[in-house]
Amino acid sequence: AEKWLAAVGTAKEAEVTKAYIAELEADIMPIDGLIGFAGSEAGVGVFGAELAKNILAHAKEIKAAGAAYCDCPACAACKAILDKKAELL
């Protein structure tokens, strides 16, 4: 994001914007990926058993409501920016 902000209004803006969008698309967690991770031994190892269980339940709940991505603050920020992708490119 810092590179993108620094490039706004410069000759490199378009190039840096494309790279920034690609990074956001690679980093945002699809809801099925979150469900798979939170329900795995690796997820339990990272979050602990209780938090992993809570994250898994939450992820299933938001998926049922139509969410395509994780809704943690980082993924929500990615989604908000990606929602403006057409305007940025």
C-alpha positions in Angstrom: 0.0 0.0 0.0 2.9 2.4 0.8 4.4 1.8 -2.6 1.1 2.4 -4.3 0.5 5.6 -2.3 3.9 6.9 -3.2 3.3 6.1 -6.9 -0.1 8.0 -7.1 0.2 10.8 -9.6 3.5 9.5 -11.0 4.4 7.8 -14.3 4.6 4.5 -12.4 1.1 4.7 -11.0 -0.6 2.3 -13.4 2.2 -0.3 -13.1 2.2 -0.1 -9.3 -1.6 -0.2 -9.1 -1.6 -3.5 -11.1 0.9 -5.0 -8.8 -1.0 -3.8 -5.7 -4.3 -5.3 -7.0 -2.5 -8.6 -7.8 -1.1 -8.7 -4.3 -4.5 -8.0 -2.7 -6.2 -10.7 -4.8 -3.5 -13.2 -3.7 -3.8 -12.2 -0.1 -7.5 -12.1 0.6 -8.8 -15.3 2.1 -11.6 -17.1 0.3 -14.3 -18.3 2.8 -13.8 -21.9 1.8 -10.0 -21.5 2.5 -10.8 -20.1 5.9 -13.2 -22.9 6.7 -10.7 -25.5 5.6 -7.9 -23.9 7.7 -9.9 -23.3 10.8 -11.2 -26.8 10.7 -7.7 -28.4 10.3 -5.0 -29.4 12.8 -2.9 -26.5 11.4 -5.7 -24.1 12.2 -6.0 -25.5 15.8 -2.2 -25.1 16.1 -2.4 -21.5 15.1 -5.6 -20.4 16.8 -5.9 -22.9 19.6 -8.8 -25.3 19.8 -11.5 -23.0 21.2 -10.7 -20.0 18.9 -10.4 -22.3 15.8 -13.9 -23.8 16.7 -15.3 -20.3 17.0 -13.7 -19.1 13.7 -15.0 -22.2 11.9 -18.5 -21.6 13.2 -18.4 -17.9 12.2 -16.9 -18.7 8.8 -19.7 -21.2 8.1 -22.3 -18.7 9.3 -21.1 -15.9 7.0 -20.7 -18.3 4.1 -24.3 -19.3 4.5 -25.2 -15.6 4.4 -23.4 -15.2 1.1 -19.9 -14.2 2.1 -17.2 -15.1 -0.4 -14.3 -14.0 1.8 -13.1 -14.0 5.4 -14.4 -10.9 7.2 -11.4 -10.2 9.5 -10.2 -6.6 9.4 -7.4 -7.4 6.9 -9.6 -9.3 4.5 -12.3 -6.7 4.8 -9.8 -4.0 3.9 -8.7 -6.0 0.9 -12.3 -6.5 -0.2 -13.1 -2.8 0.1 -10.1 -2.0 -2.1 -10.8 -4.8 -4.6 -14.4 -3.6 -4.8 -12.9 -0.4 -6.3 -10.6 -2.3 -8.7 -12.3 -1.0 -11.8 -11.9 2.6 -10.7 -8.2 2.1 -9.8 -7.1 0.4 -13.0 
